[in-house]
Amino acid sequence: MNNAFEIIGGKPLKGEIIPQGAKNEALQILSAVLLTPEKITISNIPDIKDVNKLIELLGDMGVAVERLGLDTYSFEARHIDLDFFHSDAFRNKGGSLRGSVMIVGPLLARFGKAAIPKPGGDKIGRRRLDTHFLGFEKLGAKFNYDAETEFFNVDASNLQGTYILLDEASVTGTANVVMAAVLAKGVTTIYNAACEPYLQQLCKMLNRMGARISGIGSNLLTIEGVMELHGTEHRLLPDMIEIGSFIGLAAMTGSEITIKDVHYEELGMIPDVFRKLGITIEHRGDDLFIPAQQHYEIETFIDGAIMTIADAPWPGFTPDLISIVLVVAIQAKGSVLIHQKMFESRLFFVDKLLDMGAQIILCDPHRATVIGLDKQVQLRGISMTSPDIRAGVALLIAALSAQGKSTIYNIEQIERGYQHIDERLRALGADIKRI
């Protein structure tokens, strides 16, 4: 294990923090540069591993990549090397990067063919790619899995618009099929489409490039195919998962924190879910102000029943913040049932929290009941390992609120999604260092 965070917890923090650009939006938007030979400029790109790997992969394919500033790049996909997709270099890079499947839609649309290695990535249950492939097949793509090379070869020389009912409202699946459909012949309707803000951002960007997509923001998208797309400029939204994480951090550590430039109207129900835990959140301009709170009390349902917080596809509560809510509930007054519906094995970090002194009953792989300590007992610092990217930050928040020293190993998992997180926390007064 080459890198760990050492944290001395139990100190209140104070100050302002600016959320990074949205990781999940970045992976879609960066893939879309392949749809046109013209220049596309993208700003507010987070400096994190998953995103940097995709930018590097675009460069390897022949995209002219230019870094214009700390968070701004231009991309010109004029000359793409299609042989690269059969190379070992692509298998090694593409195979290790979950986001690499997002380049398939744009490649099919523009060049009529693509190849992808079998994907890898996070351990949060079986995330399938069937939605992507079924969507491409409906548009007329033909798949051929080569067991020897472990590549999927896809022929899409004649994509035709059609009616597609997605088998699940997958964000990446919807994005991929949308990118394939914008250059197909005729009209495509996608029903049960994901409608996350990040997907709306992609559709708006494609329309600025000359696509004809209507129904943006709903689960029924209509796409009239066009002959070609042009260059544009795009700025990524702030990362709503980071914003939620900072709200939780402020409450758990009793800190006064201002989260800047949050694009409040794009946060959906995130602020309200944290308010249900009793956390005071003030909306000032486009900032969120969280005052220092000694206590926060979980609301009950109107009939007095114990509050349940569950994830759901947008505009429901995002599964990426379930682990944060679970941790923040540890120090609330009252009890809450956390129900993680969309992925299995996201709650397996609860054992570390129990070691720290939390009162949690793990009901099954999807449900945990948290009995709040109301800050009567402080958590204890321990040594632990981060299992996945979101649990990693939840454990980080727990450690910052705990008495004494915690060590978190495997922080690569955290850094796949959060840029310079230790520096940014130190700026708020956190005692965190890299060892």
N, C-alpha and C positions, 0 to 999 in steps of 0.2 A: 504494500500500500504506500504510494509515493507521496500522498498529500492528505493533510487533515486540518481541521479547524480546532483550535483550542479556545474555549470560551469561558470567561469568568462571569457568571450570571448574577441576577438580583439587583442590577443597577437600572434606575429609570433613565430613559433616553430623552433627547429633546432636539427639535430642529425640523428642517424641511428635507424632503426627499423627492426626487423626480423619477417617476417610473420609466423603465426602458421601453423601447419599441416592442410591439407584440411579436413574440416568437412564432406563434401559430399563424399569424397573418404573413409574416416574413416568408415562411416556407412556400406559401401559395403564390405570393406576389413575385418572388424571385423566379419561380418556375415560369411565370407568364411572360418573362422577357424573351422566351424562346419562340413566341408566337409571331414576332415581327423582325425583319432585318434592321429596323430603325432603332435609334437610341432611346433608351428608357432610363430616367434618373429616379432613384429611390432614396428617400431620406428617413431618418429615425430608425435605422437598422440596428438591432441590438448586437453587441460584440460578444457573441456566445458561440460555443463549439458547433452546435447543430447548424446554425446559420452560416458560420464561416466555412464549414465543410461543404455546404451547398454552393456557396459562392466560388469556392475552389473547384468544385466539380463542373460548374458552368464554364470556368476558365479552361479546364482540361478539354471540354467539348469544342472549344474554339470561340467562345463568346469573348469579345474584347471587353475586359472589366477594368474600370478606372476608379480609384478611390479619390473622391473629391473633397472629403472632409472626414471628421471622426466617425460620423454615422451616415455618410452619404456616398453612394456609388453610382456610376453610370454603367450601363450594359448595352452592348451592341452585338446582337446575335446574327451578324451578317453571314459569316462563314462557319457553318457547323460541320464538324468532322463525324460523319455518320458511322464510319468504321470503328470509332472509339467505343461504341456501344457493345462491341464484341470482344473488347480487350480485357486482359486480366486486371489492368489498372481500374477499369470501370467496375469489374466484379468486386474487387476489394473495397473500393470507395463507396460505390452504390449500395453494396450489400450491408455496410456497417451503418448506413444512414437511413433512418425511417422515412425522412422527408423525400428521399430520392424517387419514390414512386410518383411524386407530384410532377415530374418532368415528362411523364408518359403522355398525358393528355395533350399538352402543347406540341410534342414531337409528332404524335399521330396526326394532329390537325394540320400541321404545316408540311410535314415530309411524307406522310402516308405510311410510316413504319417506325418501329421502336423495338428495343430489347431491354429487358430488365432482369437483374439477378434476383434470386429469392431474397426477400427483405429480412432485415434484422431489427434491432431497436430495443425498446423498453420492456421490462417484465411487468406488464400490468394486465395479465390475462391474455386471452387469445384475440388480439385485434386482427380481424381478417381483412383481406384486400378484395374479397369477392365483389363488394359493391362497386369498386372501381372497374373491375374486369367485366362484370355483367353489363354495366352501363356502356362500356366501349363496344361490347358485342352487339348490343341493341342498335348502336349507330352503324354497325356493319364491319367492325374489326374482327379479324380472325386470329385466334391464339394458338400457339404451338409451343408446348413445353418440351425443351430438350433436356432430358434427364442427365445426359452425359456432361453438358456444360453448366447445368443448373440455371439456364436462362429461359425466360419467356420471350419468344419472338412474336411480334405482333405485326400483322399486315392490315393497313387501313387505307389502301389506295383509293377507296371510293366511299367515304363516310357520307351517310344520308341522314337528314333530320328525321326524328321519329318521336313517339310518345314513350316516355320512360317513367315507370313507377319504381323508385329506389326501394330496395328491400330494407334499408335502414337509413335514417337521416344522417349519414356520415358526412362530417364537414369536409374532410379531404376527398372523400368519394364524390361529393357534389362538385367541389372545386375542379377536380380532374375531369369530370364529365362535361362541365360547363366549358372548360378550356378546349376540349375536343370538339364540342358542338359549335363553337363560335365560327369556325371556318368550314363546317359541314354544309352540304347542299340542302336547302329547304329549312323547314321549321322544326325545332326540337322543343318538346315540353317535358320538363322534369317535375314530377309530383313527389311529395314527401322529401323535397329538397331541404337541406340544412339552411338555416337563415341567420346564423351567427353574424355579429357585426363584421367579423373578419371576412366572411364570405360576401357580405354586402360591399365591403371595400374592394374586393377583387372584381365584382361585377361592375361597380362604378368605374374602376380603372379600365376594364375591358371596353366599356362604352366610350370612354374618352379616347380609346385607341381606334374606335370605329365599329365596335361590335354593336349588335342590337339585342339587348337583353331587357325584358320587362318583367315586372313582378318582384323586383328586388326588395328583400325584407320579408317576403312571404314564403310559403313552402311550395308555391307553384311558379316555376320560372319558365318563361317563354323566350326562346332564342331563335332569331332569324339569322340564318347563316350569311356571312359576307365573304367577299373574295379575298380581302387582305386587311391587315391591321397595321396601325402606324405607331410612332413613338409617343411618349407622354412623360409626365412627371407624377410622382406619387409619394405621399408621406404616410408612414405606418401609424396606426393608432397606438396609444400607450397600452402596455400589457395589463389586462384586467386582473390577471392572476397575481401579478406583483402588487397591484393596488389592494386587492383583498388580503394578501399576505401582510402588507404594512398596516392595514387596519387592525388585523389580529395581533400583530407585534405590539402596537401601541397599547391595546387593551391589556394584554397579558403582562406587559412590563410596567404598567401604570405610567405610561409616557405621554407627553404632549407632542404630537407629530402632525405636521402639515404635509399632505401629499399633493404635489403640484400638478396642474394641467392634466386632469384625469379624463376629460371628455365624458362628463357625467351622464349625458343622455345615452351613451353607449354601454353603460355599466349594467343595464337591466336591473335585476332584483338583487344584485350583490350587496349594495349598501343596506337594503331592507333586511336581508338575512342576518347580517351582523347586528342590526338594530334589534332583531328578535332575541339575540343573546344578551341584550341590555346595554350594548355599546352605544355611547353618544357619538354621533357623526354630524358635524355641521358642514353644509354645502356653502362655500363662500366663493363666489365667482366661478371659476372652473377648478377650484381646489377643494380638497376635503380636509377639514380640521378635526382632529381627534384630541379632545382635552385629556389631561391626566386623570384617570379614574381609579379610585381605591377599590370600588366595587362595581360589578355589573350583574344584573339579575335576569335570568332567562324568563321570557314571557311564557305563560301557559296558553293553551287554546282557550277560546271563550268559555267552554264548558268546564274548564279546570283540568283538562287532560294534559298529559306531558307533551311538550312540544316535540314534533318530529321535523328534522331537516333532511331532505332527500334531494338528490341530483336528478336532472331531467334534461333532455335536449333543449336548446335555446328556443324560446326565452326563459326556460327554466333555469335552475341554479347549476352552474357548471361543475362537473365532477372534479375538475382540477382544484377546486377550493374545499372539497369535503375534508381532506386531511387537515387543512388549516382550521376550519370550523371546529373539528373534533378537539384539536389542541387548545383552542381558545376557550372552549366550554369547560376544560379542566378547572380553570380558576373562576368560573362564574358561580353565582348563587343559583341553586336549582338543578334540575336534571333535564337531559335532552336525549332523544334517540336519533342517532346519525345513521341514515340508510343510504348506502352507496349502491345504487341500482345498476349503474351502467358498466362497471368493470369488476371482475373478481380480483382478489388479492391486493387491493389498494389499502386494506385496513391492517395488513400484517405488521405494521410498525408499532402497533399498540403495545406489544410486549415491552418495548423500550420505555414507553411512557409509564407503564406499571412499575418498572424498575425505578423510575424517578419519583414514584409516590402517588401517581394519579389513581383516581377511583373510576375504573372503566370496566364494564362487563362486555366482553366480546361475545355477541350472541351467535354469530356465524360469519362466513367470509364477507357478508354484505352489511351486517348491522352491528352497531356498538352503542351501548347506553353509557353516557358519561354522567357521573354524579359529581356535581361541581364542589370544589373545595372552598369557594368563596374567599380565597386568599388567606384562610385561617392557617393553612399549612403550606409551606413553600416546597416546590419540587426540589429534589436533590440532583446535583450534577453527576453524570455518569459517562462512561465511554460507550460509544455506539457507532453503528455503521448505517449509512443512508441507503435504503433499498431502491428507491426510485426518486425521480427529480422532485415531485411534489411533496412526498413524505420527508425528503431531505430538508426542505425549508420549514416544514412543520416542526421537525426535530430541532432545527436551529432556533426557532421561536421559543420552544420549550426550554432549551438550554440557556437562552438569554434571560429567561424569567427565573431560572433555578438558582438555588443557593450553591455556591462553590464552583468547582471546575468541571466542565464537560469537554469531551473530545469527540468529534464527529469524523469518522474515517469515510473513505470512498466519496470524497466531496466532488469528484468528477461528475457524479450524478447530479449534484446541485448546479455545477457550473455549466452543464449542458443547457440550462434554462435561465440562469440569472447572472447578469454580467457584473463583474467586480463587486460581488455582494459584500465581501468583507470590508473593502474600502468604504463603500457607501454606508455600511452600518457603523464603522468607526467614526465617520463624520457626524453621526448622531450621538456619539459618546459610548458606543458599545465596546466592551473589552473582548476583542476577537482577534486572533492572529493565526497565521498559516504556519504549520510545522511540518 
